[in-house]
Amino acid sequence: MTNKMNGAEAMVKMLEAQGVQHIFGLCGDTTLPFYDAMYKLDHKMTHVLTRDERCATYMADAYSRVTGRPGVCEGPSGGGATYILPGLIEASESSYAVLGITTDISVGSYGKYPLTEVDQEALMRPLTKWNTVIKRADHIPRMVRKAFRAMTTGRSGAAHLGLPYDIQYDAVDASDIWADQQLTSYPAYPQAPAPGAAEAAVDAILSAKKPLIVCGGGVVIAGAMEELDRLATRLDIPVATSISGQGSLAETHPNCVGVVGSNGGTDETWEAMANADLVVFMGARAGSTTTSRWEAPSATTRVVHFDNDPMVIGANYEVEVGVVGDLKLSLAQVNAVLDKRDQGADTFGGAAAVADIKKRKFEIFNKLAQSGEAPIRPERVIDAMMKVLPVDATVISDPGTSCPYFSAYYQLPQSGRHFITNRAHGALGYSLSAALGAWYGRPSSKVVAMMGDGSFGFTCGELETVCRSRAPITYIVFSNSNYGWIKASQYADTDARYYNVDFNRTDQAAVAAAYGVKSWRVENPDDLERVLKEAIEHDGPTLIDVVTQPLEESNAPVRRWMG
């Protein structure tokens, strides 16, 4: 390495120093020096060219979720910056570390009305955890280090770096190219809870008669699954999750209630929430979906809250005990307190209560899952997936039709991040591209992505990227030729006054085949399992277009359509 390099080269070498292995992005004129630096320099990073900057960010988001490392995406100035923003919002609100790099017009042309001028710093400021537009080349290494520090410490989130065109050519001292290796994954520098907090939480839990643990995404982000398993098993406490919290326990675990709330929850699982005399939120914000718009816990239910973000604790409920700290460290302390007390023989009867809830829930599901009705019931699709998918599969869903059915009924056999959906803002078009990011992050796992036909129309252009990458992803499209969630909402809330929610039926299999994807269209439920097995076993991208029952006619596991 020479003593001097230009700013674009410094950016490439800094990303490599931070442990980045994959970059997802789209070329633009302001990106020319950065791409030239990636071409010329010797580095071990793979750049994945996408067809849309928004999709590049979704790829980086899913990549981050399965690897525990920051995902990196990039795009050009102007429209590229505005397109990259939706994915950064989702990652930041969902607490996943994603770095968006947007190249920019030259600093020297600011305010002179050049093509694609936009105030990137103002654009990104309210919707990322940290952001800056770098004004000098010699600031690049320091700003990259700061971005990674912001993304990976405390409550993880998204960061943005603007990289103007002219400073990409200016000189940078090579001696400043270094990185803190603690920040190559997250949570970095995890903080333990305050002295006495774990003891207070244990005292509160043990004083309850019917406690319930409710886990959000924070448990899996912190890697606290084993500690949670030990706590739930030793005290025999039932454990429910939000959709984002799926994977906190394997759903086949005897203490795992499953998803509760207005989306993906059922009447049976809601009983656990409504009947608890103490709710322990862990890495969950106690937001509108999990609590069914704060219907439960009630104002009189006792609440203990574990989270690494102090702003979350007490935001929606008066908290009896708040434990601020990394979930893995916090639950380790809770288990240590119980060890000292030799506590573990008593039982709250969680496994027995869970067995009863699941028995009643799956009696209903199994009847519908065996239905020979056409259009095909969504329950039958989920049932076929449970029979065919390998135990370590990674499943991604858009937040539409497929999400509540999968969250309610699919029994994830392993803990960890094996189900991904964009719950923070629920933008359609996420899963098709996010699946590719998940595959790059965990290529040994079979990746399956589900979406409605409305979602398919948002981002189907990325099927070309999937084929170019030769990624053996299987896509399942729930086709009902409408924006199902909104149509079901109009059915429930406006007496079935349907307005502008239906569109023409499209042959998604034919569209995918045109890109080079091996595809099937399934209308007969008896064909579903055979076709799914064939698709899963095929060594290449596959898509199954399943003509399904519309949501407004279904028995969807949704307690409230309006979140």
C-alpha positions in Angstrom: 0.0 0.0 0.0 1.4 3.4 -1.0 1.4 6.3 1.4 -1.3 8.0 -0.6 -4.6 6.9 -2.1 -7.6 8.7 -3.4 -10.9 9.0 -1.5 -12.7 6.3 -3.5 -9.8 3.9 -2.8 -9.9 4.8 0.9 -13.6 4.0 1.0 -13.0 0.5 -0.5 -10.1 -0.2 1.8 -12.0 1.0 4.9 -15.0 -1.2 4.1 -12.6 -4.2 3.7 -10.9 -3.3 7.0 -14.3 -3.3 8.7 -14.8 -6.9 7.6 -17.3 -6.3 4.8 -17.6 -9.2 2.4 -20.6 -8.3 0.2 -21.8 -4.9 -1.1 -25.2 -4.6 -2.9 -25.7 -1.7 -5.2 -26.4 0.0 -8.4 -24.1 2.1 -10.6 -24.4 5.8 -11.4 -22.4 8.6 -12.8 -21.3 10.0 -9.3 -20.2 6.4 -8.5 -17.6 6.2 -11.3 -14.5 6.7 -9.0 -15.8 4.2 -6.4 -16.5 1.5 -9.0 -13.1 2.1 -10.6 -11.4 1.7 -7.2 -13.3 -1.6 -6.6 -12.1 -2.7 -10.0 -8.5 -1.8 -9.6 -7.8 -2.7 -5.9 -7.0 -6.1 -4.6 -9.8 -6.9 -2.1 -11.9 -9.9 -1.0 -15.3 -8.2 -1.3 -18.1 -9.2 -3.7 -20.2 -6.5 -5.3 -23.7 -7.6 -6.3 -25.1 -5.4 -9.1 -28.9 -4.9 -8.5 -31.7 -3.5 -10.7 -33.0 -1.1 -8.1 -31.4 0.8 -5.1 -34.3 0.0 -2.8 -33.8 -3.7 -3.5 -30.1 -3.4 -2.8 -30.9 -2.1 0.6 -33.4 -4.9 1.3 -30.6 -7.4 0.3 -28.2 -5.7 2.7 -30.9 -5.8 5.4 -31.6 -9.6 5.1 -27.9 -10.2 4.8 -27.4 -8.4 8.1 -30.2 -10.4 9.8 -28.7 -13.8 9.0 -25.0 -13.0 9.5 -25.0 -10.6 12.5 -22.7 -8.4 10.5 -23.5 -5.0 9.1 -25.0 -5.2 5.6 -23.7 -2.6 3.1 -25.5 -1.2 0.1 -24.7 1.7 -2.3 -26.3 3.9 -4.9 -25.8 7.1 -6.8 -27.0 10.7 -6.2 -30.4 12.1 -6.6 -33.0 9.4 -7.3 -30.5 6.8 -6.1 -30.4 8.4 -2.7 -34.2 8.6 -2.5 -34.6 5.0 -3.6 -32.1 3.7 -1.0 -33.9 5.5 1.9 -36.9 3.0 2.3 -34.6 0.1 3.1 -32.6 2.2 5.6 -35.8 3.2 7.4 -36.8 -0.5 7.7 -33.4 -1.6 9.0 -33.1 1.2 11.5 -36.6 0.8 13.0 -36.1 -3.0 13.1 -32.7 -2.6 14.9 -30.5 -4.1 12.2 -27.1 -2.7 11.2 -27.2 -1.6 7.5 -24.8 1.0 6.0 -26.1 2.9 3.0 -23.5 4.7 0.9 -24.8 7.2 -1.6 -22.3 9.0 -3.8 -23.1 12.6 -4.4 -22.5 15.6 -6.7 -19.2 17.4 -6.1 -18.9 19.6 -3.0 -17.7 22.3 -5.3 -21.0 22.4 -7.2 -23.3 22.5 -4.1 -25.9 25.3 -4.5 -25.3 25.7 -8.3 -28.3 23.7 -9.4 -26.4 20.7 -10.8 -28.2 17.6 -12.0 -29.3 15.3 -9.2 -28.6 17.7 -6.3 -30.4 16.8 -3.1 -29.5 17.5 0.5 -28.7 14.0 1.4 -27.8 14.7 5.0 -31.2 16.4 5.6 -33.0 13.6 3.7 -31.4 10.8 5.8 -31.2 12.5 9.2 -34.6 11.7 10.7 -34.7 8.1 9.5 -31.3 6.7 10.3 -29.4 6.1 13.5 -26.5 8.2 12.2 -25.6 9.9 9.0 -23.3 12.4 7.4 -22.2 13.7 4.0 -18.4 13.7 4.0 -17.0 17.0 2.8 -13.2 16.2 2.8 -11.4 13.1 1.6 -9.2 12.9 4.6 -12.3 12.5 6.8 -13.4 9.3 5.0 -11.6 6.7 7.3 -12.8 8.5 10.4 -16.4 8.7 9.2 -16.5 5.1 8.1 -15.3 4.1 11.6 -18.0 6.3 13.2 -20.7 4.8 11.0 -19.8 1.3 12.1 -19.6 2.3 15.7 -23.1 3.8 15.5 -24.6 0.8 13.7 -23.2 -1.9 15.9 -23.3 -0.4 19.5 -26.4 0.1 21.7 -29.6 -0.4 19.8 -28.2 -1.4 16.4 -29.6 0.5 13.3 -28.8 2.0 10.0 -26.2 4.5 9.1 -25.7 6.6 5.9 -22.6 8.0 4.3 -22.7 10.5 1.5 -19.6 10.4 -0.7 -19.3 13.4 -3.0 -17.8 12.9 -6.5 -14.8 15.3 -6.2 -13.5 14.1 -2.9 -13.3 10.6 -4.3 -10.3 11.8 -6.3 -8.6 13.7 -3.4 -5.7 12.3 -1.5 -6.0 10.2 1.7 -3.1 9.1 3.9 -3.0 5.3 3.9 -1.8 5.2 7.5 -5.3 6.2 8.5 -6.8 3.0 7.1 -7.7 0.9 10.2 -10.7 -0.5 11.9 -11.9 -1.6 15.3 -12.5 -5.3 14.8 -15.1 -5.3 17.6 -17.3 -3.4 15.3 -17.3 -6.0 12.4 -20.3 -7.7 14.0 -23.1 -6.7 16.5 -24.1 -6.2 19.2 -20.6 -4.7 19.7 -19.4 -3.6 23.2 -22.6 -5.1 24.9 -23.5 -3.4 28.2 -24.5 -5.4 31.3 -27.5 -4.3 33.3 -27.2 -2.2 36.4 -26.3 -3.9 39.7 -29.5 -5.3 41.4 -31.7 -5.1 38.2 -31.5 -8.9 37.5 -32.4 -9.6 41.2 -35.4 -7.3 41.1 -36.6 -8.9 37.9 -36.3 -12.4 39.4 -38.2 -11.3 42.5 -41.0 -9.9 40.4 -41.3 -13.0 38.2 -41.3 -15.4 41.1 -44.0 -13.5 42.9 -46.4 -13.9 39.9 -49.0 -16.7 39.5 -49.3 -16.7 35.7 -46.3 -15.0 34.2 -45.8 -14.8 30.4 -42.6 -13.9 28.6 -43.1 -12.0 25.3 -40.0 -11.8 23.1 -39.4 -9.3 20.3 -36.5 -9.3 17.8 -34.0 -8.2 20.4 -33.5 -11.8 21.7 -32.3 -13.1 18.4 -30.2 -10.0 17.6 -28.4 -10.4 21.0 -28.0 -14.2 20.5 -29.7 -14.8 23.8 -31.7 -17.9 22.7 -29.8 -20.4 25.0 -30.2 -18.1 28.0 -33.9 -17.7 27.3 -34.3 -21.5 26.8 -32.7 -22.2 30.2 -34.8 -19.6 32.0 -38.1 -20.7 30.4 -37.4 -24.4 31.0 -36.2 -24.2 34.6 -39.2 -22.1 35.7 -41.6 -23.7 33.1 -42.8 -20.2 32.0 -44.7 -19.9 28.7 -42.9 -17.8 26.0 -44.8 -15.9 23.4 -43.3 -13.8 20.6 -44.0 -11.0 18.2 -43.5 -11.8 14.5 -40.0 -10.2 14.7 -39.3 -12.3 17.8 -39.9 -15.6 16.1 -36.8 -17.8 16.6 -36.3 -16.7 20.2 -37.2 -20.3 21.0 -37.8 -23.0 18.5 -41.6 -23.1 18.0 -41.5 -26.9 18.7 -40.2 -26.1 22.2 -42.7 -27.2 24.8 -42.8 -23.7 26.3 -43.2 -21.7 23.1 -46.8 -20.3 22.8 -46.1 -18.8 19.3 -47.0 -15.4 18.0 -49.4 -13.2 19.9 -51.1 -10.0 18.8 -53.2 -8.7 16.0 -51.1 -10.2 13.1 -50.2 -13.9 13.2 -51.8 -14.3 16.6 -54.9 -16.5 17.1 -57.7 -16.4 19.7 -55.9 -19.4 21.4 -52.5 -17.7 21.7 -54.2 -14.5 22.8 -55.5 -16.3 25.9 -51.9 -16.5 27.2 -51.5 -12.7 26.8 -55.0 -11.8 28.2 -54.7 -14.2 31.2 -51.2 -13.3 32.4 -50.9 -11.5 35.7 -47.3 -10.5 34.8 -45.9 -9.9 31.3 -42.1 -9.9 30.8 -41.2 -8.1 27.6 -37.8 -9.0 26.3 -36.3 -7.1 23.4 -39.8 -6.0 22.4 -41.2 -2.5 22.1 -44.7 -3.5 23.3 -46.0 -1.8 20.1 -49.5 -1.9 18.5 -49.3 -5.2 16.7 -48.0 -7.4 19.6 -50.4 -6.0 22.1 -53.4 -5.8 19.6 -53.4 -2.0 20.0 -52.5 -2.2 23.7 -55.6 -4.3 24.5 -53.3 -6.5 26.6 -51.4 -6.4 28.9 -54.1 -4.3 30.6 -53.4 -1.3 32.7 -53.6 -3.5 35.8 -51.2 -6.2 34.6 -47.7 -6.1 36.1 -44.9 -5.5 33.6 -41.2 -6.3 33.7 -39.2 -5.1 30.7 -35.8 -6.1 29.4 -34.3 -4.1 26.6 -30.9 -2.6 25.6 -32.6 0.7 24.7 -33.8 2.7 27.8 -36.1 4.7 25.6 -38.3 1.7 25.0 -38.8 0.8 28.7 -41.9 2.6 30.1 -42.9 4.0 26.7 -46.3 2.2 26.6 -46.7 0.6 30.0 -45.9 1.5 33.6 -43.0 -0.9 34.4 -42.5 -2.5 37.7 -38.9 -3.5 36.9 -36.9 -2.2 34.0 -33.7 -4.0 33.0 -31.5 -2.0 30.6 -28.8 -4.0 29.0 -27.8 -6.5 26.4 -30.3 -9.4 26.4 -27.7 -12.1 26.5 -25.8 -10.6 29.4 -29.1 -9.7 31.2 -30.6 -13.2 31.0 -27.2 -14.7 32.0 -27.4 -12.6 35.1 -31.0 -13.7 35.8 -30.0 -17.4 35.5 -27.0 -16.7 37.8 -29.4 -15.3 40.4 -31.6 -18.4 40.1 -28.5 -20.6 40.4 -27.5 -18.9 43.6 -31.0 -19.5 45.0 -31.0 -23.1 43.7 -34.2 -22.1 41.9 -35.6 -24.3 39.2 -37.8 -27.0 40.8 -40.9 -24.9 41.0 -43.1 -24.7 38.0 -45.6 -22.1 36.5 -47.2 -24.9 34.4 -46.1 -23.3 31.2 -45.6 -26.4 29.1 -49.0 -27.8 30.0 -50.7 -24.5 29.2 -48.9 -24.3 25.9 -49.8 -27.9 24.9 -53.5 -27.1 25.5 -53.3 -23.8 23.4 -51.5 -25.5 20.5 -53.9 -28.5 20.5 -56.9 -26.3 20.1 -55.2 -24.0 17.6 -54.0 -26.8 15.4 -57.3 -28.6 15.4 -58.7 -25.7 13.5 -55.6 -25.3 11.2 -55.4 -29.0 10.3 -59.0 -29.1 9.1 -58.4 -26.2 6.8 -54.9 -27.4 5.7 -56.5 -30.6 4.3 -59.1 -28.7 2.4 -59.5 -29.6 -1.3 -61.0 -26.2 -2.0 -60.0 -24.1 -5.0 -58.7 -21.4 -5.0 -56.2 -23.0 -2.7 -56.5 -22.2 1.0 -53.3 -20.5 2.4 -53.3 -23.0 5.2 -52.7 -25.7 2.7 -49.6 -23.9 1.4 -48.1 -23.6 4.9 -48.9 -27.2 5.6 -47.0 -28.3 2.5 -44.1 -26.1 3.4 -43.8 -27.8 6.9 -43.8 -31.2 5.2 -41.2 -30.3 2.5 -38.7 -27.6 3.8 -35.5 -28.7 5.4 -35.1 -27.9 9.2 -32.5 -25.2 8.6 -34.4 -23.4 5.9 -34.5 -19.6 5.9 -38.0 -18.2 5.0 -38.6 -14.6 4.0 -42.1 -13.1 3.7 -43.6 -9.9 2.6 -46.0 -8.5 5.2 -49.1 -9.3 3.1 -51.1 -12.5 2.8 -48.3 -15.0 3.5 -47.0 -13.4 6.7 -49.9 -14.0 9.2 -50.4 -17.6 8.1 -46.7 -18.5 8.3 -46.3 -16.7 11.7 -49.4 -18.3 13.2 -48.9 -21.9 12.0 -45.4 -22.8 10.7 -43.5 -24.5 13.5 -39.9 -23.3 13.2 -37.8 -26.3 14.4 -34.8 -24.3 15.3 -34.1 -21.1 17.3 -32.3 -18.2 15.6 -33.1 -16.0 12.6 -34.8 -18.5 10.2 -37.8 -16.3 9.5 -37.5 -12.7 8.1 -40.1 -10.2 7.4 -40.1 -6.4 7.3 -42.3 -5.6 10.3 -41.3 -2.0 11.0 -42.8 -0.3 8.0 -44.3 -3.2 6.0 -43.3 -2.1 2.5 -44.4 -4.5 -0.2 -41.7 -5.9 -2.5 -39.3 -6.7 0.3 -39.0 -10.5 0.2 -38.2 -11.1 -3.4 -34.9 -9.1 -3.2 -34.2 -9.7 0.5 -34.1 -13.4 -0.2 -31.0 -12.9 -2.3 -29.3 -11.0 0.5 -30.2 -13.9 2.9 -28.7 -16.4 0.4 -25.4 -14.5 0.1 -25.2 -14.3 3.9 -26.1 -18.0 4.5 -25.7 -19.9 1.3 -25.8 -23.3 3.1 -29.4 -22.8 4.0 -32.3 -23.3 1.6 -33.9 -19.9 1.1 -37.6 -19.6 0.4 -39.4 -16.3 -0.1 -43.2 -15.8 0.0 -45.2 -12.9 -1.3 -48.5 -11.9 -2.7 -49.0 -11.1 -6.4 -49.2 -7.4 -5.4 -45.8 -7.6 -3.9 -44.4 -9.5 -6.8 -45.2 -6.6 -9.1 -43.1 -4.2 -7.0 -39.7 -5.8 -7.5 -39.9 -8.7 -10.0 -37.1 -7.1 -12.0 -34.7 -8.5 -9.4 -35.3 -12.0 -10.7 -32.7 -11.2 -13.3 -30.2 -10.5 -10.4 -31.2 -13.8 -8.8 -30.6 -15.7 -12.0 -27.3 -13.9 -12.7 -26.2 -14.9 -9.1 -27.4 -18.5 -9.7 -29.0 -18.5 -6.3 -31.2 -21.6 -5.7 -34.0 -19.6 -4.1 -37.6 -20.8 -4.2 -40.3 -18.2 -4.5 -43.9 -18.8 -3.5 -46.5 -16.3 -4.8 -49.9 -16.2 -3.2 -52.0 -15.0 -6.2 -55.4 -13.5 -5.5 -55.3 -10.6 -7.9 -55.8 -7.9 -5.3 -54.1 -6.0 -2.5 -55.4 -8.5 -0.1 -54.7 -6.9 3.2 -56.5 -3.7 2.2 -59.4 -5.5 0.6 -59.8 -7.6 3.8 -59.6 -4.3 5.8 -62.4 -2.8 3.6 -64.4 -6.0 4.2 -64.0 -5.7 8.0 -64.1 -2.0 8.5 -66.2 -0.5 5.7 -68.9 -3.2 5.2 -67.2 -4.6 2.1 -67.2 -1.4 0.2 -64.3 -2.3 -2.1 -62.6 0.5 -3.8 -59.5 0.3 -6.0 -58.0 -2.8 -4.5 -58.3 -5.3 -7.4 -56.1 -5.7 -10.4 -55.9 -8.0 -13.4 -54.8 -11.6 -12.8 -51.2 -12.1 -14.0 -49.3 -15.3 -14.7 -46.4 -14.8 -12.4 -44.9 -18.1 -13.4 -44.7 -16.9 -17.0 -43.1 -13.7 -16.0 -40.5 -15.5 -13.9 -39.8 -18.0 -16.7 -39.0 -15.1 -19.0 -36.2 -14.2 -16.6 -34.8 -17.8 -16.6 -36.5 -19.0 -13.4 -37.9 -22.6 -13.5 -41.6 -22.0 -12.7 -45.0 -23.6 -12.1 -48.5 -22.4 -11.8 -50.6 -24.4 -9.3 -54.4 -24.2 -9.2 -55.2 -27.8 -7.9 -54.4 -28.3 -4.2 -53.5 -31.9 -4.9 -50.5 -30.8 -7.0 -49.1 -28.4 -4.4 -46.9 -30.7 -2.3 -45.4 -32.5 -5.3 -44.5 -29.2 -7.1 -43.1 -27.7 -3.9 -40.8 -30.7 -3.4 -39.6 -30.5 -7.0 -38.9 -26.7 -6.6 -37.0 -27.1 -3.4 -34.8 -29.9 -4.9 -34.0 -28.0 -8.1 -30.5 -26.6 -8.3 -31.4 -23.1 -9.3 -34.0 -20.3 -8.8 -37.6 -21.6 -8.8 -41.0 -19.9 -8.5 -44.5 -21.4 -7.8 -47.5 -19.2 -8.6 -50.2 -20.5 -6.3 -53.8 -19.3 -7.1 -55.0 -18.8 -3.5 -58.2 -17.9 -1.7 -58.6 -14.1 -1.2 -57.9 -12.8 2.3 -61.4 -11.3 2.7 -62.9 -14.8 2.2 -60.4 -16.6 4.5 -60.0 -17.5 8.1 -56.9 -15.4 8.4 -55.1 -15.3 11.8 -55.5 -11.5 12.1 -57.3 -10.0 15.1 -57.1 -6.5 13.8 -56.6 -5.5 10.2 -55.7 -1.9 11.1 -52.4 -2.2 13.0 
